[in-house]
Amino acid sequence: MPPISFLPRRLFLSAAVLFAGLVIANGAELTKDQHVNADLFSAILAPASGHTALDDKIAKLQAKVKTTHKAEPIIVQLGWTFVAKARVTSDPGFYKLAELCAQAAESDVADDSDAMLLRGHIAHALHRFSEVEAIGRKLTSETRPGWESFALLGDGLMEQGKLVEAIEAYQRMVDIRPCMQTYARVAHIRWLKGDLEGATNLMTTAVEESSERDPEPAAWAYTRLATYQLQAGNMSGAARSLDRATDFLPDYPAALLVRAKLLVSHNKSAEALPILERAIQQSPLPEYQWMLADAAHVAGKKELETKTEDTIRLRGKSEDARSFSLFLASRHENTKLALALAQEELNKRRDAFTYDAVAWAALANGDAAQAQVNIEQALSEGTVDVRLFYHAGRIALANGEKKVAAERFARALPIKQMLLPSEQADLHEQLGRLPQSAATFPASTTDKQLAATGRN
Amino acid sequence: MLTPRLITHATTAACALLAFGLASPQGARASSHQDAPLIVLDPAANTTDVYAFRSNHPNGEKYLTVALAVYPFEEPGVGPNKWNFDDKVLYQIHVATGDDLTAGRPTVSYSFRFKTFYKNTDTILQSYIGVVEHVADANQNLTQRYSVTKTTTAGSTTIFTNVPVPPNNQGLVTPFYNKDNNGNERAKEGATFPAALDRYTKEAIATNAQGYEVFAGQRDDGFYADIQSIFDLDFSFSGPNKSFDSQGGFNVHTIVLNIPLSQLGGSEQVAGIYVTTSRQQVRVLRDRSNGSGGTESGNFVQVGRQGNPLFCEAFVPIKAKDLYNETDPSQDATLFKKYALDPELATILGLPANLQTNRTDLAGIFIPDLIKVDLSTRPARLAGGTNPGAAPNDPGFNRLGIFGGGPNHAGGPAPDVLQSTFQTAFLNNGTLPGGWPNGRRFGDDVLDIAVLALLSDLRNPASPTLATAPADPGVDKVDHNDIGYNKTFPYAATAQNGRNHEHHQ
């Protein structure tokens, strides 16, 4: 029988004890252990310059690290806060600081699983996917692996195109913990496997669990949901999801990009321009710049188009090599560099989109046969992605396979709103060149799936 | 200054899940309402408090009253679409008796599943089309209904179906929650008998042939404490703007179940209560082979758990909080007993060294983490309120239970205790606390009691020490809820009016 009772009072302690001994040390000296890693600490404890809530949190954690004896958990916490800062600002420099935190924590406690998880997450953000896989495998071999370990492993595997293993890892993950983070990952891999309806259902569940306490993942999940809805032609649903995403983070670049796509699909390219410029201010990626350049072209803003394309040419390689490769190949500029960049990326990850980039660059270099091999690889997982189908159609045409080309263009056509305006124009041009018999293709399974997602 | 742009954006681009974190540990956000890193991100499944106490129905039937609350810090009136029970969450109340009590496993579980409906989808007015005259009428557009299933080793039976959830207290469209049935007025408080309850609450109470009673809906958050000071590391609980009831003026969503003792095998026993929330697993790849587009399927997985107040929050360290929420009490002795035996809080509070370790008395309360209730006593004395119009506390009620009253505490003439009829070997022929940790009532000052329990030393029954309670308003200087509790089922205080409420009073 558990003791559920208190005994009669005989001796009394003063409640003043409660208030005794509560002086929190506020000296600023590092502990002895911390001195060993003085360089690391000087970097991660450098004062932050911003004034946001995250900056305040960083400052508080930095102060706490200085005054805590066994500070590893706080250092890891500081690392995660740098990660959050990186995600909100799209400034990868904060990942480096986060990585230093992981190093500092692991230097004191070898194989600390919390620090390893942090390091794995950063490696993922920095596209070191084989390292992610290694860390994930180590973490999942622990006695009681958490869902986060399987999530990390699945993330690393997925980016490397190892979808079968990634699905196994994600299944273990969601079996342990059904929650927003796990549902969203499962939704994404469903989308990769061509199940747009299943992805939409589960991302809807994920966003229902979103919390204002953690706004960035909520904004991300809503943005992904909007992307699925846009692909399904559910424009009003996409608009609502984007509203929610920007309720969480008003200037969230990814949401602004999808908002711009939505506007462009409604022939409101001019309205999309300031939105894209806002997104680029925070996240100057080629993907965003390319969209801006295209929208500027449609809106007749030649100067903005030229300036933006020049920026892509200047910085695209260092900002995002794969997107830059696609840009160059699409414009038939420096196609050898495009192919080299795509192939280099393929060494890091063998997912559908990297195979597509290699295929597209190969085509731009006149190697339609090689392009065919790579685009088939890209299509092999069943991903319903408009650019894959569009590229596949172009490659089939280059190989003289008009019927195959028509079939693939037909799959791109219902979801053409996901393409850039220039790509859409080319898709229509290519279709116009096909014989009528080849260009009329029955509705595919994909179209049925789209209908099931509630387009309106 | 930090110069973060150490590397380019190359490494942040085009990574599918780049922006999606792993719900990293967020640090010490522990309170009754903000306990573990993951569950705070899932408010619909985030239990804030559990209550369990002996009660009597006006008709004389003896009950164990149990309640669970979710959705911490519901701001009243922000829009009723925001706060509702989640159709995808399985809410469960577990009761352990006999050998199951010490083993920490449920003898009987009550499962609550909700379904949300709209009466009219051709309108933008999602929740209220007009003044709600009666629960679930045409003007309560968004309506939730729920079922309750009882599960024992013998199997499962549904004991309630299709029970409506009353509207949230928005204000003018929900006038009958409020004083004078006026949506501009504060919420009614302190009903002492069923007929005195507000209309919506009365209409939302369901009973069945076995004598069960159930209610589920928005209620005032009955937990009161100065959480702000605790997380501000200000243990003086003083200064400008103090005292400060952090939960004052906020609502929660609460399920209350009255279980006839006859359904639990009678009154001569101790029952242990804990609650869980669960979400459904999914198959990563749906089975689309039948051409139907695929179906979702999967078992429910526990994502939240709570028993005694403050255990996960004040004893379990950050690294183990999520594990606590994912495991059941049968594992507490293995996984979490150490945190009760050697509580970090005792060190933080600077208690004498002998009170910092080997706290078998605290482990007795918290391990396994069930709220233990002696069912043989008279009904627990109930809290009412102090605001005008609220029913007063029952005579002898003390927010500190056994720590209240007596010459060292100005709270009352005597401690609030109950007498067991079968645990006679205990104490003075079975003297038990009137409130937590013998059950937990609405109105128990659990933060003060927890501190006093830490300061006490009950390890040696032959020479126990019981801490002195500071004079009112007590440890954190918050000694009552901001709104009076009802003293009749469902006991939890009426939901705060979105149009007229005040925070932190």
Boltz contact constraints between the chains, C-beta under 6 A:
constraints:
  - contact:
      token1: [A, 2]
      token2: [B, 364]
      max_distance: 6.0
  - contact:
      token1: [A, 2]
      token2: [B, 372]
      max_distance: 6.0
  - contact:
      token1: [A, 3]
      token2: [B, 364]
      max_distance: 6.0
  - contact:
      token1: [A, 4]
      token2: [B, 372]
      max_distance: 6.0
  - contact:
      token1: [A, 4]
      token2: [B, 438]
      max_distance: 6.0
  - contact:
      token1: [A, 5]
      token2: [B, 426]
      max_distance: 6.0
  - contact:
      token1: [A, 5]
      token2: [B, 427]
      max_distance: 6.0
  - contact:
      token1: [A, 5]
      token2: [B, 432]
      max_distance: 6.0
  - contact:
      token1: [A, 6]
      token2: [B, 402]
      max_distance: 6.0
  - contact:
      token1: [A, 6]
      token2: [B, 433]
      max_distance: 6.0
  - contact:
      token1: [A, 7]
      token2: [B, 427]
      max_distance: 6.0
  - contact:
      token1: [A, 7]
      token2: [B, 458]
      max_distance: 6.0
  - contact:
      token1: [A, 7]
      token2: [B, 461]
      max_distance: 6.0
  - contact:
      token1: [A, 7]
      token2: [B, 464]
      max_distance: 6.0
  - contact:
      token1: [A, 9]
      token2: [B, 466]
      max_distance: 6.0
  - contact:
      token1: [A, 11]
      token2: [B, 465]
      max_distance: 6.0
  - contact:
      token1: [A, 12]
      token2: [B, 408]
      max_distance: 6.0
  - contact:
      token1: [A, 12]
      token2: [B, 468]
      max_distance: 6.0
  - contact:
      token1: [A, 13]
      token2: [B, 455]
      max_distance: 6.0
  - contact:
      token1: [A, 13]
      token2: [B, 467]
      max_distance: 6.0
  - contact:
      token1: [A, 15]
      token2: [B, 468]
      max_distance: 6.0
  - contact:
      token1: [A, 15]
      token2: [B, 470]
      max_distance: 6.0
  - contact:
      token1: [A, 18]
      token2: [B, 349]
      max_distance: 6.0
  - contact:
      token1: [A, 18]
      token2: [B, 451]
      max_distance: 6.0
  - contact:
      token1: [A, 19]
      token2: [B, 235]
      max_distance: 6.0
  - contact:
      token1: [A, 20]
      token2: [B, 350]
      max_distance: 6.0
  - contact:
      token1: [A, 21]
      token2: [B, 350]
      max_distance: 6.0
  - contact:
      token1: [A, 22]
      token2: [B, 235]
      max_distance: 6.0
  - contact:
      token1: [A, 24]
      token2: [B, 233]
      max_distance: 6.0
  - contact:
      token1: [A, 46]
      token2: [B, 2]
      max_distance: 6.0
  - contact:
      token1: [A, 48]
      token2: [B, 2]
      max_distance: 6.0
  - contact:
      token1: [A, 49]
      token2: [B, 1]
      max_distance: 6.0
  - contact:
      token1: [A, 49]
      token2: [B, 2]
      max_distance: 6.0
  - contact:
      token1: [A, 77]
      token2: [B, 27]
      max_distance: 6.0
  - contact:
      token1: [A, 80]
      token2: [B, 24]
      max_distance: 6.0
  - contact:
      token1: [A, 87]
      token2: [B, 19]
      max_distance: 6.0
  - contact:
      token1: [A, 91]
      token2: [B, 4]
      max_distance: 6.0
  - contact:
      token1: [A, 91]
      token2: [B, 5]
      max_distance: 6.0
  - contact:
      token1: [A, 92]
      token2: [B, 7]
      max_distance: 6.0
  - contact:
      token1: [A, 92]
      token2: [B, 11]
      max_distance: 6.0
  - contact:
      token1: [A, 92]
      token2: [B, 12]
      max_distance: 6.0
  - contact:
      token1: [A, 93]
      token2: [B, 4]
      max_distance: 6.0
  - contact:
      token1: [A, 93]
      token2: [B, 5]
      max_distance: 6.0
  - contact:
      token1: [A, 93]
      token2: [B, 6]
      max_distance: 6.0
  - contact:
      token1: [A, 94]
      token2: [B, 4]
      max_distance: 6.0
  - contact:
      token1: [A, 96]
      token2: [B, 6]
      max_distance: 6.0
  - contact:
      token1: [A, 121]
      token2: [B, 22]
      max_distance: 6.0
  - contact:
      token1: [A, 125]
      token2: [B, 18]
      max_distance: 6.0
  - contact:
      token1: [A, 126]
      token2: [B, 11]
      max_distance: 6.0
  - contact:
      token1: [A, 127]
      token2: [B, 11]
      max_distance: 6.0
  - contact:
      token1: [A, 148]
      token2: [B, 22]
      max_distance: 6.0
  - contact:
      token1: [A, 151]
      token2: [B, 22]
      max_distance: 6.0
  - contact:
      token1: [A, 155]
      token2: [B, 17]
      max_distance: 6.0
  - contact:
      token1: [A, 167]
      token2: [B, 284]
      max_distance: 6.0
  - contact:
      token1: [A, 170]
      token2: [B, 284]
      max_distance: 6.0
  - contact:
      token1: [A, 171]
      token2: [B, 284]
      max_distance: 6.0
  - contact:
      token1: [A, 174]
      token2: [B, 281]
      max_distance: 6.0
  - contact:
      token1: [A, 174]
      token2: [B, 282]
      max_distance: 6.0
  - contact:
      token1: [A, 175]
      token2: [B, 281]
      max_distance: 6.0
  - contact:
      token1: [A, 178]
      token2: [B, 279]
      max_distance: 6.0
  - contact:
      token1: [A, 178]
      token2: [B, 280]
      max_distance: 6.0
  - contact:
      token1: [A, 178]
      token2: [B, 281]
      max_distance: 6.0
  - contact:
      token1: [A, 178]
      token2: [B, 301]
      max_distance: 6.0
  - contact:
      token1: [A, 181]
      token2: [B, 23]
      max_distance: 6.0
  - contact:
      token1: [A, 186]
      token2: [B, 284]
      max_distance: 6.0
  - contact:
      token1: [A, 188]
      token2: [B, 16]
      max_distance: 6.0
  - contact:
      token1: [A, 197]
      token2: [B, 293]
      max_distance: 6.0
  - contact:
      token1: [A, 198]
      token2: [B, 286]
      max_distance: 6.0
  - contact:
      token1: [A, 198]
      token2: [B, 294]
      max_distance: 6.0
  - contact:
      token1: [A, 209]
      token2: [B, 42]
      max_distance: 6.0
  - contact:
      token1: [A, 211]
      token2: [B, 41]
      max_distance: 6.0
  - contact:
      token1: [A, 213]
      token2: [B, 40]
      max_distance: 6.0
  - contact:
      token1: [A, 213]
      token2: [B, 41]
      max_distance: 6.0
  - contact:
      token1: [A, 214]
      token2: [B, 41]
      max_distance: 6.0
  - contact:
      token1: [A, 217]
      token2: [B, 20]
      max_distance: 6.0
  - contact:
      token1: [A, 217]
      token2: [B, 21]
      max_distance: 6.0
  - contact:
      token1: [A, 220]
      token2: [B, 19]
      max_distance: 6.0
  - contact:
      token1: [A, 220]
      token2: [B, 20]
      max_distance: 6.0
  - contact:
      token1: [A, 285]
      token2: [B, 9]
      max_distance: 6.0
  - contact:
      token1: [A, 285]
      token2: [B, 13]
      max_distance: 6.0
  - contact:
      token1: [A, 318]
      token2: [B, 8]
      max_distance: 6.0
  - contact:
      token1: [A, 318]
      token2: [B, 10]
      max_distance: 6.0
  - contact:
      token1: [A, 319]
      token2: [B, 8]
      max_distance: 6.0
  - contact:
      token1: [A, 319]
      token2: [B, 9]
      max_distance: 6.0
  - contact:
      token1: [A, 319]
      token2: [B, 10]
      max_distance: 6.0
  - contact:
      token1: [A, 320]
      token2: [B, 10]
      max_distance: 6.0
  - contact:
      token1: [A, 320]
      token2: [B, 13]
      max_distance: 6.0
  - contact:
      token1: [A, 320]
      token2: [B, 14]
      max_distance: 6.0
  - contact:
      token1: [A, 322]
      token2: [B, 14]
      max_distance: 6.0
  - contact:
      token1: [A, 323]
      token2: [B, 14]
      max_distance: 6.0
  - contact:
      token1: [A, 452]
      token2: [B, 293]
      max_distance: 6.0
